[in-house]
Amino acid sequence: QVQLAESGGGLVQAGGSLRLSCTASESVFSINVMGWYRQAPGKQREFVANHPTGGRANYADSVTGRFTISRDTAKNTVYLEMKNLMPEDTAVYYCKLTTGVNIYWGQGTQVTVSS
């Protein structure tokens, strides 16, 4: 069972930046998708960004131009660089790994943006 460990969340003022990290506990099947979702209080979990192996990054419209996803395959790690954060970015951010038939989720990391 692959486990995902997230880190990097916290409290930041509007306009600030944070960098989230997510590391898989073991090497996973080489063809996979690693990405980020978020869930704000009272709302459904929503897609933020993902990065398929050997493919292009994809972003939700709401974060395009402000967030950047990147991967370090050797470290089984995916990063989410978040800039120009806004109060509406406040949510629990979850890492997701998809390996063909299997889907794994991290435990989530809280991001709070104050106005």
N, C-alpha and C positions, 0 to 999 in steps of 0.2 A: 504494500500500500504506500503510494507516494504521498508525502506530506509537504505542504507548502508553508513556508515561514515568511511572514510579511514584517516589514519594519519601516520606520520613517515618518509615520503620521505624527500629528501634533496640532498645536494651536498657532495660528499665524494671522497677522493683520491682512486686510484686503490689500491687494497689490503685491503681496509677498510670494515667496516660493517655498516649495517642499520637494523632496525627492523620496519616492517610495521604492522599496526593494522587495523582491519576492524570490526566494531560493527554494528549489525542489530538493527533497531529501536524498534523492538518488538520480542517477542518469536515467533519462526517459527515452522512449522510442524517438529516434532522430527526427521523424516527421511529426511535428506537433504545432500547436498554437498556444502561445502564452499571452495572457491579456489581463485587463483590469475592468472591473465593474464597480459600481457604487450604489449605495442605498441610503437615501435620506430619510429622516423620520416621517412615517406616514406615507411613504412612497414606495413604489416597486423598485426592485433592483434594475439598474440600467447599464447598458454597455458604455464603456469609456474609450477603450483603445485595445487593439491586439496586434500581435506580430507573429505571423506564421513563419515557420522555418523556411528560409530561403525566399520569403515573399516580402511584400510591402506592408508597411504598417497601415492600420486603419484607425480612424478616429470618429468619435461622435461629433456632430456639428458643433455642439456646445463647447467643445474643448479644442477644436482645431485652431492651430496657431498659438495656443497657449501651453498645451501639454505635448510632451515628446516621449514616446515609448522606445526602449532599446533593449537589446538582449546581449548577454554574454553566455554563449552556448557552453563554453568550457566550464563555466561556474554554475550552469543550470539556473541562471538568474535572469530575471526580467526587471527592468527599472521603469519608473514613470516620473519624469521630470515635469513638475507643475509650476508654471510661472503666471504672474498676474492673476493670482487667485482671487476669487470673488466669494461673497457670502453664500451664494447659491451652489458653490462647490462643496459646501459642508455636507459630509456624509461618512459612512463607513465604507472604506475601499477594500474590495476583495480581489485577490489574485485568482485567476482561473487557468488551469492547464487542461488542454484537450489533446488526447493521444489516440486518435482514431475512435475506438469504442469506449474509451474511458474518459471521464471528466473528474477533475479534482479541484477543490476550492480551498483557499486559505481561510484562516479564522477571522480575517478582517483587521483593518487598522483605521482608527478614527482620525479624520481630518476636519478641523474646525477653523473656519475663516471668520474673523470678527470684522465688523464694519467700522 
